[in-house]
Amino acid sequence: MAAEVRSPRARYREQNRAEIKAAALQQLAEGGVQAVALTRIAKDMGLSGPALYRYFAGRDDLLGELIRDAYDEVAQVTEQVGGAAPAGDARAALHALADAYRGWAVAQPHRYLLIQGTPLPGYAAPPDTLLRARAALGPFLTVFAAGTPTEPLRPVVAEMTAWVREDENIAEWVAHHTGLPSRDKAAGVALAGTVLAWSQLHGTVSLEVSGQYAGMGHRAPTLLTAQIDTLADSFGL
């Protein structure tokens, strides 16, 4: 298929949108989500307020784009790591995915906190961000699909098995990454492991990037490694 030819106007619009998003990310890094202000962006770019609204309907629209971009980048990182993981070594793959997830968050804490931090009052993220969030966690499903959960995990696996069988969207997501139909017991195992992994990652990484571990006498990577090993043991990986 031939590459799409964009008009000069379309290229100009795309360039301006990219500059606006870059300015918003700078504000986000400097002062958090509350610091993102379209009026200041417009002033810094030499645009009028009304002119800026030709590119984004408002701050929520701009934040939605930043959230989409962040999730898409995390998904790209985890997919690349998952695809390069050593075949047959699920534990090593799990560690690689966890390290990649944490690495992205630590390198860009302002973007991580935008998608995983305290929600902005009155703001609702676009519905399609849920699909993007799932894409970022998809490679974890592949890892846990081959797991054999221990007895204490049975209640969680039972709940996740019911979920994947009752929710077509979840079933499609699991099947896309594992090839498993919703009726296969391994589908519930894969979902259980992924949800537990995300819970541990979210907790540990969020505390680290927000500075909560400062002065506590341990390093976050060491803690995360121990948590992932424990989880891997629980699934026989």
Phi, psi and omega in degrees: 000134181292147180294143180292132178265118181262143179287159176305323180295319179294320179294321179296318179295317180296320179296316180295320178298319180295320179293322178295317180293322178297319178295320179295321178295324177295317177296320180298317180293327184279325186218011180082181186297331180294339183276350181288116184225119181296325181297320180288323176299314180300317180297315181294330181269357181074027179250156173278160177304310179301325180296321180296326183287355172285343182256327178220136184293339181172184182297322180298321178296317178295315178299322178301320178294319179295322179293316178301314181299319182295312179298319180297323180289319176298317179299319179297319180296310183291325179294320179294317180292317179298322180289335181263359183295147180297131180295135176083000180239082184295324180296315179297321179296320180296317178297319181296319179294316180297317180295321180293317179299311180296318182301318178296317182295317182292325180287332183224066186300327181294325179283323177297314181292335176296322183263339184236359182272196181295127181299145177286127181306129177083357182257135176240123181294151179303143182305327184289350178292336177297318178295322179292323177296319178295323179299323180294331181264353184308314181300336177293326178302317181299320181294313186279350181299332181266009184282158174235095186293147178282170185306314182299340182271355184302318178299320179293316180298322179297317179295317180291327177295318178295321181297312183292334180276337183262338185249112183297324180295318178293318179300318179294319179298312180296316181296323181300322184265340184241339186078008184268132173288158185297335182280347180285131181302329182294336178295318177293323177295315180299317181292319179299314180297320181292317179297318179292320179296316180297320180300316180289318178299312182300315181296309184291313183292320179297319178295322181292309186289340177268004174081015185285343181270356183301128177076013183266359173083015176213163179257136182301319179301322179295317179297316181295321178300316179295319180295318180293321177298317178298317178296318179298319177299320183293338178251011177065032182269000000 
